[in-house]
């Protein structure tokens, strides 16, 4: 639909009689600016006309907040303007303001805050100072919020996505990369490549989460989740509960590919931030029905010799010890606990673990050879079998600061690392029954050093001591400079 020409009108102000006088060949003020209702404006949803559902030439009515197509006579925006006496509209693509039905462009500096909420932008200096500022921002309703510490809407059952998005928004290099559109808009991509939508939506969400001039103290991830549903081919949806680790694994790899990432370690911001490597030592176990002599003979064959392979990783899977099957009456209320360092012995290159397949059994050892700047730990709480999913309630005791992962490394490998001490920056928790529970996340706000608990729209501060008492599921650690 082609747009009609703009009436070039200037609005002048007479100091004595105070009428609005319109003259030709200029574009200036509008007498209806006081009808704008910023409390109704929400740009977090898909930019569709509320009548025709088209994405072409969509305008937001700044009086009621609804979206309509077109600007010319008989368009949905024009009809809405005449029927409801709503006159001020914003083109959601060009970011220009118009007065309907008169159809002239409005230029007024008082509207810049609306434009900024629709498309927040950050300068390099603003990005560098994000973790230094302790200034609170004020929403339209008067509530105070800290940029980066804002709630995310739960549209239906997307809390498993929300916690991952919140956690990733506090990984500094990832956040800084996506706050500046120039970083990814200049990436060359083949014609028809739709993967850019995922990158673009994540960047938009990141800028809105850190926007110091939001109208509300929360953000909706609606457009981000629509891109996830589309790009994952409906594997992940916001209408049914999912697993954060499945989403995190898919999301990081999908972003890496969309950013033209390759197998090289620094080919994308994803690999630069999270990619580590390990050596995996594998050997087959002889069948149990053989005697000792037969086993020794078999173990000497090349087929049963230990094989070493190198494997990259974006996160480490930590296995919880099985909870006790039987609990006596005096210990029935005691929840089993385990130390984090005990779980991490799996990766010291010495601890062997048995893995069973349909035909053969193997023993494997894992040895970390390179630690990434940001280390993600996945604490495996759910066990699936033929009939149901079982949750392990064991509490993991972990420090929030000064976790030395260098204890897992051999002296030769540790010597290649400048530092091996990490601090926790995000902790995702599962509450309730498997498949039915909810997820929340603990986030460290760097400028204040405070911890916050975030569960969808609910945001509250929390003591670090309380974080260690939760059923931790996914953790992100940041290496110290």
Secondary structure as UniProt FT lines:
FT   STRAND          9..13
FT   TURN            15..17
FT   STRAND          20..24
FT   TURN            31..32
FT   HELIX           33..35
FT   HELIX           38..40
FT   TURN            50..52
FT   STRAND          58..61
FT   TURN            62..64
FT   STRAND          67..69
FT   TURN            73..74
FT   HELIX           76..84
FT   STRAND          88..91
FT   TURN            92..94
FT   STRAND          97..99
FT   TURN            100..103
FT   STRAND          104..106
FT   HELIX           109..111
FT   HELIX           112..118
FT   HELIX           124..128
FT   TURN            129..132
FT   STRAND          137..138
FT   TURN            140..141
FT   STRAND          144..146
FT   TURN            147..148
FT   STRAND          151..152
FT   HELIX           159..168
FT   TURN            169..170
FT   HELIX           172..179
FT   HELIX           182..185
FT   TURN            191..192
FT   TURN            194..195
FT   HELIX           196..209
FT   TURN            212..213
FT   STRAND          218..219
FT   HELIX           222..231
FT   TURN            232..234
FT   HELIX           244..258
FT   TURN            259..260
FT   TURN            265..266
FT   HELIX           269..274
FT   STRAND          276..284
FT   TURN            288..289
FT   HELIX           292..299
FT   HELIX           302..304
FT   STRAND          307..313
FT   STRAND          316..319
FT   TURN            329..330
FT   TURN            332..333
FT   STRAND          337..339
FT   HELIX           340..344
FT   HELIX           345..347
FT   STRAND          348..356
FT   STRAND          361..370
FT   STRAND          374..380
FT   STRAND          382..384
FT   STRAND          389..391
FT   STRAND          395..397
FT   STRAND          403..404
FT   HELIX           405..408
FT   HELIX           411..414
FT   TURN            415..416
FT   STRAND          421..431
FT   TURN            434..436
FT   STRAND          438..445
FT   TURN            446..449
FT   STRAND          450..455
FT   TURN            456..457
FT   STRAND          458..462
FT   HELIX           464..467
FT   TURN            468..469
FT   STRAND          472..479
//
